[in-house]
Amino acid sequence: MALYLDIHVLQTVPPSNINRDDSGSPKTAVYGGVRRARVSSQAWKRAVRKAFEADPATAPEAGRRTRLLPQVIGDRLAQRVPMLAEHKDQIGLAAAKAVFNIKAAKKGATTEYLLFVGEAQVDAIVDALASRAEDLAAAGGEEKALNDVLQPLDLRSIGVKGHPGAVALFGRMVADAPDVNVDAACQVAHAISTHQVETQFDYYTAVDDLQSEESSGAGMIGTVEFNSATLYRYATVEMGALIENLDGEVERALDLSVAFVKAFVTSIPTGKQNTFAHQTRPDLVLVAVRDDQPVNMVGAFERPVFAPRGGLMTESVLALARYWHEQEEMYGTRPVFAAAAYPERLAAELREAKMGHVLPERQPLPAVLTAVRENLTAVLSTAVGSQR
């Protein structure tokens, strides 16, 4: 079943350093022959995962990416069975290795690399360990004895079934255990500015509050780099892969796909947030359900947007609308369904440019999310019916 949920976002951020490189500079990329502001895919995916954790509706679907899984397992087990507290790190490490066939780090109860697991999966592992508490206590933290106790529990099966939504969406890769890998159901593009940017420098001084008035000079001086940009952001969810990762739970996949749209739209990476307070929200959200292929519309901005009068957001929306229309005409395909949220001022600009018919009629974001779920449900129901 080919069914994709495409999300296109235009969002302006003020002076900020949302995502910086190893030298502390805002990340950039050359596209269309000019330098653009860039926010990496990884940075925005983490923001989405954190949004899942913060929202009570999606918190059970959150996952944790960590090298500290042995400590998490050990701590929870010790809380459940206090007599195992003395050897909790050894037990946690043995359990993590049994699930993922991984190597321990050289120091401490940690793994060599990050592992992505859900809270429910960790709890299931702890439940299994607690059922053999006396045997684990008798093993006394000795590796071979612990492995003998763990072998009948089949922890690998417990730890790699019942994926949380975050793992089903973003996938998991474990080089030493390919059988626990999960192919991601979503893809997130690097966000780039629709226009050329130049990095700027803020020279700052900090005053020592207890320094006497007779003393001169600042307590600290420094510089921080920043830019400001109108960003084009894109992500897509392959519904068939998501349903497969969730063991065929269609309703759950529908809930997760809509939750992903909401989290992707409203989240923002937190780099240098206290310095710049860059928490903005998008001015345009365009969501499309496609049955042909996912389509990233970044080509609308291969020629950098220039705004001599109307502002970069207005010109970016017009460029996206033109490109959207051109793509439909050129390939003879169009989405099964599309919905959009944007303000009246942008709707007026589209009408003035005689493109008011190109983008879907504007709606509030909650209405867009509801419409997306209803249409995905209808398309999936039709697909299931045709297969019978």
Secondary structure, DSSP 4 states (H G I P E B T S, - for coil): ---EEEEEEEEEEEEE-SSB-TTSPBPEEEETTEEEEEE-HHHHHHHHHHHHHHSTTTGGG-EEEES-HHHHHHHHHHHH-GGGGGGHHHHHHHHHHHHH--PBPSSSS-BSS-EEEEHHHHHHHHHHHHTTHHHHHHHTT-HHHHHHHHGGG-HHHHHTSS--HHHHHH-B--TT-GGG-B--SEEEPPEEESS----EEEEEEE--TTS-TT--S-SEEEEEEEEEEEEEEEEEEEHHHHHHHTTT-HHHHHHHHHHHHHHHHH----TTHHHH------SEEEEEEESS-----GGGGSSPP--SSS-HHHHHHHHHHHHHHHHHHHHS---SEEEEE--HHHHHHHHHTT-TTTSPPB--HHHHHHHHHHHHHHHHHHHHHHH-
